[in-house]
Amino acid sequence: MTPYHGTYTVMITPFTADGRAIDEAALARFVDWQIEQGIHGLIPLGSTGEFLSVTDEERHRVAELVIRGAAGRVPVFVGTAAESTWDAIRYSREAEALGADGVMIIPPFYCTPTDDELYHHYKAIADAIGIPIMVYNNPATSNVDMLPPLVARLARIDNVSYIKESTMDVTRVRDIVRLCGDSMTVFGGIMGYESFLNGALGWVAVGSNLMPREFADMYRLCVESVDVAAARALYRRILPVVELVGKHRYVTATKHALDRMGLPVGPPRPPRLPASGDDRTWVERTVSELGLMVPPPQVAASA
């Protein structure tokens, strides 16, 4: 089996109460809690980690703290996306130097590159580092849709070995597996359960910020024990969280939920605003109904 598989949390970035600085203690507690709960891997500085809202110095520090905190217990893939290929190379080299196991890179998100430009973008990054790249297909945020034939072309680049396929069309997973074979391991994005059933070996999940054990168990049930009935039952349990952190709520709802659970991680950075109105009510109701509270002794022990 591929070296990296399972459910990986695309992590929030904890900020201080005023949002002006990284809350390093909260980040350390969060990393420990995720690993204690059985998550298979961690991905800081993705979209959920507000990577576009942190400085270069903060990027470096977050990657450093997560890698140090994980301490080899689980793999860490660092988000190193940038609009400029040169910046993406720089971030990726920094992540490798810090000890990252891999990097996750969404395409340049403003210039709408062509397939040839995307190929050269990823090829230049791959040539500059020695750790694997997880390409990230999310046309809703990048304005670029990497269709399976392009993914198959990218899979011929050394080090481009993983993809987070984050559209709502799980036939993409099927087609990538068919076209790429062992040269590209698929991680689902939004549609984790459905992606596993179509051949994915991983899930890069937002909801596992809140339910790491259960989201990790989805991989175990779908891929390791192939217990579809149990997986379906678990899916029904976690679906409220999958829906809660979908669309525009993926940062704000996740952060408010963690606060309600007893793991405060500060506010999002503007222009995002803290959860309010119906979204806030939805978050609080979901946390209460699913019993997502984290006991204080567990948090204290991991501090």
Order of alpha helices (4+ residues) and beta strands (2+ residues): beta-alpha-beta-alpha-beta-alpha-beta-alpha-beta-alpha-alpha-beta-alpha-beta-alpha-beta-alpha-alpha-alpha-alpha-alpha
